[in-house]
Amino acid sequence: MAQLLPLPVEPESIPSPDGAALARGVARVFHDLGYSVLLEFPLGIARRVDVMGLARDGRMAVAEVKSCLADFRADRKWTEYLAFCDAFYFAVPETFPRAVLPADSGLIIADRFGGQVVRPAVAARPIAAARRKALTLRFARTAAFRLSNTFDPGLPLVQDLE
């Protein structure tokens, strides 16, 4: 019987840890920075950001979670998120090859337990007032629907948000 040989795998294409675990760590980082946090936040343009933070003063931060290099190379939607935040970060595991990430974005190194901002986000162009208001209302409504669903799972998670 022939023995099967393992397929060659590039180390940078192996996810570690998974995106959900990284998002949890990023949520903790954002919380420590003073943001209220939602995961998988719908922007209203048929796009969802991995982690959205809303600060007390109305500032908004977005983190795009990338678990491996293959994930980064396959997904270029993140450029569409820049108009929806005051601060944009990539969040990656310690083993991620950081040199491929754009230098003008913030960088968070994370794992399932937390993380650290290793490069602050560059000040972005201010969000237009009407968009900021719409995003703030969407953030509040999304959070309220998700909270309502915890005590009544029969309720929809989203209602007229898209």
C-alpha angles and dihedrals in degrees: 000000000000117000116232115233120216116256114252109257127190108232092226091060094060110099113231119195107003123254095255091054091049091048089054091053092047091050088057091050091050090047090053088051090056101261128135104227139216125179122217092014115189113229096196094246095090088271132109125202119220096230127009124186127194118197126209090254092052098259114145128212128189128197121197108205117216117181096185143000093262089057091052094047093048097051123060097157091103092086088067090060096062094084089056101059145049092216128029125196138178112219116204140160121262091259095056115116098246096190091078093059119095110264092221094064128081119254131216122185107207147167132181092284102050140293148214136253103239096173121027119230115260113244106267130210107281117266111251111259095242092049091047091053092047092048092048091051091045090050092051094046093046091051091047093050091049092048092048089052091058092064096032111029090185091070118096117256093220129030120185093332099126 
